[in-house]
């Protein structure tokens, strides 16, 4: 397993980064080995597929990247 900041990877499996928007929406951005992106939103205690357009929110000044400690408290 490889770790870099808030990203996790196991060979052949997606890497994920976790974010929280100004309005409190928590989402994770996954990138597979071929560079394809997908977005999942945390709704209550479940991760659901989100719109790919949310990937751009990760660079918004009002979006924060979650810390490792915050990520550990999220459901799998």
trRosetta pair geometry for C-beta under 8 A, 3 or more apart (Angstrom, degrees):
i j d omega theta_ij theta_ji phi_ij phi_ji
1 8 6.9 -18 -173 -167 109 86
1 9 6.8 154 -160 83 62 49
1 10 5.2 -34 -103 -90 78 79
2 8 7.8 146 81 -162 56 40
2 9 4.6 -16 60 66 97 105
2 10 7.8 172 18 -82 73 31
3 7 6.9 157 -155 84 50 63
3 8 5.8 -10 -106 -107 80 63
3 9 7.6 -176 -77 26 39 74
4 7 4.8 -8 65 57 84 112
4 9 8.0 10 11 6 97 112
5 17 7.8 13 105 -116 110 98
5 65 7.8 -10 161 154 122 143
6 16 7.7 -80 140 111 81 69
6 17 5.1 83 100 -138 107 69
6 18 5.5 -118 172 31 129 84
6 65 5.8 -162 4 173 153 109
6 66 6.2 120 -130 72 144 74
6 67 7.6 -129 -85 -141 112 16
6 68 6.7 -150 -99 -74 71 64
6 71 6.2 163 -145 -53 96 146
7 15 4.6 14 -172 179 107 111
7 16 6.4 164 -136 67 58 38
7 17 5.5 -26 -81 -72 82 81
8 15 6.3 168 69 -142 38 62
8 16 5.7 -8 40 40 90 90
9 13 6.5 163 -159 79 56 81
9 14 7.4 -114 -114 124 75 26
9 15 4.3 -26 -73 -86 101 90
10 13 4.3 22 63 36 89 127
12 33 6.4 -37 -115 -28 33 139
13 32 7.9 -93 173 -128 22 77
14 30 4.0 12 170 -173 144 109
14 31 6.3 141 -157 66 86 31
14 32 4.9 -55 -93 -85 80 64
14 38 7.5 -57 -125 39 153 110
15 30 6.9 151 74 -153 42 59
15 31 5.1 -19 57 60 95 89
15 32 7.9 171 14 -93 71 20
16 28 4.8 2 -168 178 113 120
16 29 6.8 148 -152 74 59 45
16 30 5.0 -25 -93 -95 80 74
16 31 7.9 173 -80 18 35 67
17 28 6.7 160 77 -156 39 69
17 29 5.0 -13 57 56 93 98
17 58 6.9 58 106 -133 131 139
17 65 6.8 -49 178 -138 104 106
18 26 7.0 0 -173 -173 96 95
18 27 7.6 175 -149 94 55 37
18 28 4.9 -28 -97 -100 70 87
18 29 8.0 -164 -75 18 27 70
18 65 7.0 101 81 -165 60 64
18 66 4.1 -39 107 36 109 124
18 70 7.4 -165 111 103 135 104
18 71 5.1 153 29 -101 155 102
18 74 7.0 -159 -138 -7 150 161
19 26 7.2 167 88 -150 45 53
19 27 5.7 -16 63 64 92 79
19 28 7.4 156 18 -94 72 37
19 29 7.0 31 1 -11 116 104
19 57 6.8 157 120 110 149 100
19 58 5.3 -135 -62 -110 158 77
19 63 5.3 13 -180 173 122 112
19 64 6.8 157 -156 82 71 40
19 65 5.7 -45 -100 -104 76 50
19 66 6.5 -145 -89 -14 20 87
20 24 6.7 -20 -174 -145 101 32
20 25 7.0 161 -154 79 55 42
20 26 5.1 -22 -98 -96 80 72
20 27 8.0 154 -90 19 35 64
20 63 6.9 166 81 -158 40 67
20 64 5.3 -14 58 60 92 90
20 66 6.1 92 -18 -66 101 93
21 24 6.7 -37 72 31 77 20
21 25 4.4 13 29 50 118 93
21 26 8.0 -140 9 -68 75 29
21 27 7.4 38 -26 6 100 107
21 57 5.9 -35 -95 175 108 139
21 60 7.5 26 -130 68 84 139
21 62 6.9 39 -170 114 64 96
21 63 5.2 -33 -108 -104 55 88
22 60 7.8 -90 -20 122 106 128
22 62 3.7 -16 -56 157 121 122
22 63 6.9 -80 -30 -70 73 52
25 41 6.4 -42 -174 -144 105 107
25 42 7.8 156 -174 49 59 80
26 41 7.3 119 82 -162 56 59
26 42 4.2 -9 81 32 107 126
26 66 7.4 40 -141 -57 105 136
26 74 7.1 -162 153 -113 149 128
27 39 5.8 0 179 -171 126 97
27 40 6.5 162 -157 83 74 44
27 41 5.0 -35 -100 -100 92 60
27 42 6.9 -148 -82 0 39 78
27 50 5.8 -46 -131 17 124 166
27 54 5.8 -86 168 144 174 138
27 57 7.4 74 48 71 139 133
28 39 7.4 159 81 -153 45 52
28 40 5.2 -8 55 59 91 96
28 42 7.7 76 -13 -42 93 94
28 47 7.1 -26 28 -134 119 128
29 37 6.3 -22 -172 -158 95 104
29 38 7.6 156 -158 79 50 42
29 39 5.8 -20 -104 -101 66 73
29 55 5.6 101 -123 -122 123 82
29 58 6.0 -35 -22 -60 150 141
30 37 6.9 142 79 -156 54 50
30 38 4.8 -14 59 59 105 90
30 39 7.6 -168 19 -77 78 26
30 40 7.0 40 -13 -2 112 105
31 35 6.3 -17 -170 -142 103 35
31 36 7.0 158 -150 75 56 39
31 37 5.5 -21 -95 -96 76 68
32 35 7.2 -48 70 21 68 18
32 36 4.9 2 35 52 109 92
37 52 6.5 109 102 -147 104 100
37 55 5.4 42 154 -104 146 151
38 49 7.3 -61 -179 -135 107 89
38 52 7.1 -67 -126 -99 41 89
39 49 7.4 88 83 -169 65 56
39 50 4.0 -74 117 74 104 104
39 51 6.6 -16 66 77 137 33
39 52 5.8 167 5 -107 114 38
39 54 4.7 130 -167 66 163 112
39 55 5.7 -130 -64 -59 119 78
40 47 4.3 26 161 179 130 105
40 48 6.5 152 -158 71 80 26
40 49 6.1 -52 -105 -101 71 35
40 50 5.8 152 -126 2 14 98
41 47 7.1 153 73 -153 34 58
41 48 5.5 -27 61 63 87 83
41 49 7.8 13 16 108 84 14
41 50 4.1 106 -28 -69 98 123
41 54 7.5 60 -70 50 100 178
42 45 7.9 -8 -171 -126 92 18
42 46 7.5 153 -153 80 54 34
42 47 5.9 -34 -94 -95 60 66
42 74 6.6 -93 -102 -151 148 114
42 75 7.4 140 -138 42 110 98
43 46 5.6 -25 68 68 83 85
43 47 7.8 134 21 -111 74 18
43 48 5.3 -2 13 9 122 121
45 75 4.9 94 -172 -34 78 155
46 75 7.2 -42 -79 89 27 148
47 75 7.3 -155 -30 90 90 101
50 54 5.2 -24 137 21 125 147
51 54 5.4 112 76 -16 78 96
52 55 5.8 -15 178 -9 61 115
53 56 6.3 -33 179 15 57 111
54 57 5.2 -30 -170 8 63 121
55 58 6.3 -30 -179 -1 49 112
56 59 6.6 -59 -174 35 55 99
56 60 7.4 73 134 -42 72 95
57 60 5.0 -33 -156 1 56 123
57 63 5.1 126 157 -67 84 152
58 63 6.0 -123 -127 113 24 148
58 65 7.6 51 -158 -83 88 90
59 63 7.5 40 45 53 14 127
60 63 4.4 84 64 -2 96 107
66 70 4.1 -124 -170 90 102 128
66 71 5.2 128 117 -58 123 81
66 74 7.8 35 159 -33 167 132
67 70 4.8 97 52 7 75 101
67 71 7.0 -136 96 -6 40 88
68 71 5.6 -54 -148 35 32 114
68 72 6.5 38 153 -25 64 103
69 72 5.8 -50 -152 28 31 114
69 73 7.1 25 153 -16 60 105
70 73 6.0 -62 -159 33 35 109
70 74 7.2 43 146 -32 65 100
71 74 5.7 -49 -160 15 41 117
